[in-house]
C-alpha cells in the first residue's frame, strides 16, 4: 500500500515544485509584528490531494491513534478536551510527505534569515478531527520546556464550507481572539510561547498537518 501511494505521488508531483517554491517563501513581517501569520495557497491543490491520499492510506492501515493530553506518564485520552486522532510523520515517508518537508525546510531557513529564531528542526503530524470533535483552549509549550518556537498548521480540507465549524481560534493578550477557517492549502504559523489557541468543534471531517519548528535543547 505504501509503495502504491509513493509511486502515485512521484508521478503526480512532477513539474509542480517551482510553483510551490514560490508559495513557500516571502516576507514574514506579520509574524514578527503580531506573532501570527496566515498564508493561503501555500501548496497547490495537486499537492493537497496527494497528502490527503497519504493520510487516508495511513488511516486505513492503522497508523493514526487517539490523541492524548498531558505529559509523560500523565498522558490520557480526554475527548471533552481533545477529540482528534494523530499520526506522526516519521520514516518511512511517502513521496508527497517528503515534498512537504522540503517546502517546510525552505520556510524554516527563511524564518531564521529574517528573524534569527535559531530554528533547528521540525516535529510534524497529521491531525484528523471527526464530526463533533475539537480541541479546548491550550498552549503548545509544555511546562518547563521551551524548545517549541513556531507552531504551524497546514490545512488539507478541499472545498471547505464556512458553516462547517472547525475554526482555529487564536487568543490575544487581552482575551480577544482571531478565528481562522481551515481552508485547504492555508498555512497558519505563530510564535509558540504564550499563544493560547483552540480548535472549535467541527461539523465534518477536518484534516491538517500540524507541528512545531524547534530550537536546540
Legacy VTK file of the C-alpha trace (Angstrom):
# vtk DataFile Version 3.0
C-alpha trace
ASCII
DATASET POLYDATA
POINTS 217 float
0.000 0.000 0.000
2.877 2.373 0.864
4.564 1.661 -2.460
1.285 2.382 -4.271
0.956 5.818 -2.653
4.627 6.585 -3.175
4.507 5.829 -6.900
1.303 7.833 -7.340
2.875 10.779 -5.554
6.044 10.596 -7.662
4.036 10.655 -10.870
1.675 13.462 -9.945
4.158 15.821 -8.248
6.431 16.087 -11.265
6.696 19.651 -12.511
4.878 21.298 -9.600
7.914 22.122 -7.466
8.580 25.605 -8.846
5.061 26.825 -8.081
5.203 25.511 -4.532
8.664 27.005 -4.057
7.217 30.442 -4.821
4.495 29.849 -2.245
6.946 28.671 0.427
8.957 31.877 0.729
8.126 35.513 1.316
8.149 38.217 3.926
7.191 37.215 7.450
6.772 40.725 8.863
3.302 39.881 10.196
4.717 37.001 12.245
7.339 39.206 13.874
4.947 42.129 14.371
1.823 40.292 15.568
3.070 36.804 16.377
0.723 35.239 13.778
0.977 34.715 10.018
-1.560 33.239 7.593
-0.593 32.211 4.057
-3.207 30.997 1.577
-2.143 28.741 -1.277
0.992 27.516 0.464
0.644 24.280 -1.537
-1.026 23.627 -4.864
-4.335 21.772 -4.995
-2.484 18.817 -6.532
-0.111 18.571 -3.573
-3.037 18.878 -1.151
-4.825 15.970 -2.843
-1.673 13.836 -2.620
-1.330 14.464 1.097
-4.997 13.655 1.662
-4.441 10.337 -0.079
-1.372 9.655 2.061
-3.382 10.329 5.218
-6.204 8.081 4.009
-3.770 5.231 3.397
-2.224 5.708 6.824
-5.633 5.665 8.489
-6.597 2.511 6.595
-3.532 0.665 7.824
-3.910 1.828 11.424
-1.185 4.472 11.693
-3.468 7.007 13.407
-4.028 6.896 17.147
-6.302 8.764 19.542
-4.606 11.984 20.669
-3.973 12.365 24.392
-3.393 15.309 26.700
-0.863 15.766 29.481
2.811 14.922 29.531
4.965 11.861 30.023
3.304 9.365 32.393
0.285 11.624 32.855
-0.865 11.278 29.239
-4.533 10.387 28.961
-7.365 10.412 26.459
-9.874 13.180 27.263
-12.265 13.601 24.347
-14.041 16.505 26.049
-10.688 18.359 25.798
-9.215 16.946 22.614
-11.080 14.759 20.148
-8.678 14.293 17.242
-6.526 11.379 16.124
-2.921 11.891 15.050
-0.189 10.239 13.029
3.429 11.396 13.334
5.375 11.918 10.124
8.357 9.629 10.609
10.208 7.301 8.251
9.271 5.629 6.004
7.539 8.549 4.308
5.531 8.802 1.107
6.897 10.967 -1.701
4.285 13.688 -1.157
5.238 13.876 2.519
8.893 14.277 1.613
7.936 17.083 -0.766
6.079 18.816 2.067
9.114 18.546 4.337
11.227 20.215 1.660
8.757 23.118 1.459
8.768 23.494 5.225
12.553 23.354 5.324
12.574 26.351 2.983
10.221 28.094 5.407
12.464 27.257 8.389
15.529 28.705 6.679
13.573 31.777 5.615
12.340 32.413 9.160
15.864 32.077 10.513
17.168 34.546 7.949
14.501 37.151 8.720
14.049 36.665 12.450
17.208 34.971 13.767
14.974 32.472 15.575
17.510 29.654 15.819
15.028 27.101 14.485
16.803 23.766 14.303
14.340 21.028 13.406
10.681 20.151 12.930
8.230 17.733 14.520
5.132 17.121 12.439
1.952 15.046 12.459
-1.392 14.638 10.733
-4.409 15.625 12.832
-7.822 14.258 11.892
-10.943 15.608 13.644
-14.184 13.653 13.113
-17.542 15.478 13.218
-18.187 16.905 16.679
-14.537 16.942 17.742
-12.484 19.950 18.797
-9.541 20.904 20.986
-10.060 23.096 24.049
-8.004 26.207 24.722
-4.374 25.280 25.340
-0.696 26.127 24.892
1.729 24.187 22.703
4.691 24.640 25.049
4.706 22.097 27.836
5.539 23.437 31.281
9.289 23.814 31.735
10.036 23.087 28.061
10.752 25.935 25.674
12.206 24.256 22.584
8.992 24.653 20.541
9.370 28.083 18.939
6.967 28.352 15.967
3.718 26.385 15.704
2.493 25.522 12.219
-0.789 24.195 10.804
-1.334 23.343 7.135
-4.941 22.567 6.233
-5.862 19.745 3.834
-9.606 20.336 3.532
-10.896 20.609 -0.023
-13.991 22.753 -0.688
-14.353 23.745 2.969
-17.651 25.484 3.782
-17.767 28.413 6.253
-20.611 26.828 8.251
-18.635 23.599 8.805
-17.066 24.901 12.026
-13.590 23.671 12.919
-12.008 27.115 13.034
-8.669 27.722 14.708
-9.175 30.316 17.452
-6.040 32.266 18.385
-6.281 34.224 21.630
-4.602 37.560 22.299
-3.164 39.066 25.447
-6.441 40.830 26.347
-8.536 37.694 25.757
-9.580 38.927 22.336
-9.268 36.351 19.588
-8.876 35.756 15.879
-10.647 32.891 14.088
-9.098 31.201 11.046
-11.059 28.838 8.811
-9.297 25.546 7.945
-9.329 26.122 4.186
-7.290 23.692 2.103
-3.781 24.945 1.300
-3.861 27.580 4.037
-0.787 27.683 6.291
-1.021 29.246 9.742
2.134 29.742 11.768
2.603 31.598 15.021
5.143 32.172 17.762
4.508 29.345 20.197
5.391 30.946 23.525
2.310 32.165 25.409
-0.082 31.813 22.458
-3.248 30.123 23.672
-5.419 28.640 20.949
-8.256 26.191 20.372
-9.942 24.200 17.621
-13.685 24.845 17.588
-15.928 21.781 17.121
-16.134 20.706 13.510
-19.262 19.603 11.671
-17.404 17.370 9.205
-14.060 15.617 8.842
-11.209 18.091 9.301
-7.623 17.236 8.313
-4.382 19.103 8.793
-0.664 18.670 9.140
0.476 20.304 12.361
3.704 20.678 14.286
6.468 22.902 15.552
9.773 24.325 14.498
12.077 23.752 17.457
15.327 25.119 18.804
18.168 23.002 20.148
17.924 21.635 23.658
LINES 1 218
217 0 1 2 3 4 5 6 7 8 9 10 11 12 13 14 15 16 17 18 19 20 21 22 23 24 25 26 27 28 29 30 31 32 33 34 35 36 37 38 39 40 41 42 43 44 45 46 47 48 49 50 51 52 53 54 55 56 57 58 59 60 61 62 63 64 65 66 67 68 69 70 71 72 73 74 75 76 77 78 79 80 81 82 83 84 85 86 87 88 89 90 91 92 93 94 95 96 97 98 99 100 101 102 103 104 105 106 107 108 109 110 111 112 113 114 115 116 117 118 119 120 121 122 123 124 125 126 127 128 129 130 131 132 133 134 135 136 137 138 139 140 141 142 143 144 145 146 147 148 149 150 151 152 153 154 155 156 157 158 159 160 161 162 163 164 165 166 167 168 169 170 171 172 173 174 175 176 177 178 179 180 181 182 183 184 185 186 187 188 189 190 191 192 193 194 195 196 197 198 199 200 201 202 203 204 205 206 207 208 209 210 211 212 213 214 215 216
